[in-house]
């Protein structure tokens, strides 16, 4: 029976202040020193802050919430949404 190579995936979410040598040493201890590891860094976007960042977005969101509370829900078929989605992407 062949030994299957073990794939280890780890995901960490931390503030920039927590990224220090102790943290890096802990990561190093998790993996075989002979292996290559990939590290991906991305900045987290606060979605609520982004959505409320412009007055037009705020007004649209609050209007939609008000419509939902008033049971003013609009139903659409996927065929109606598809062309609108394609236009918005271009």
C-alpha positions, -999 to +999 in steps of 0.1 A: +000+000+000+015+034-011+016+062+014-008+088+003+005+123+006-013+143+032-026+177+022-029+202+050-051+233+046-052+259+073-070+293+073-063+320+097-082+353+103-063+378+123-056+415+126-023+429+113-011+434+149-014+396+155+009+389+126+043+385+144+072+361+146+054+339+172+025+334+148+049+325+120+068+300+142+035+284+151+026+280+114+061+266+106+056+240+134+024+228+116+041+218+084+069+195+073+100+217+069+108+200+035+075+210+020+066+242+002+037+262+016+016+289+000+005+319+019-023+341+006-031+374+022-062+395+015-078+425+031-112+418+045-139+442+032-166+451+057-196+444+034-221+465+054-197+495+054-192+491+017-229+488+009-237+519+030-207+539+017-227+560-008-260+578-003-275+561-034-267+527-019-280+536+015-313+549+000-317+519-022-311+494+007-334+512+031-361+515+004-358+477-002-360+470+035-391+492+038-407+474+008-399+440+025-415+451+057-446+463+038-448+429+019-441+448-014-421+419-027-415+417-065-412+382-079-391+376-111-384+346-133-348+338-139-353+346-176-361+382-165-331+385-143-305+369-167-305+398-192-304+424-164-274+406-148-256+404-181-261+442-187-248+450-152-216+431-157-206+452-188 
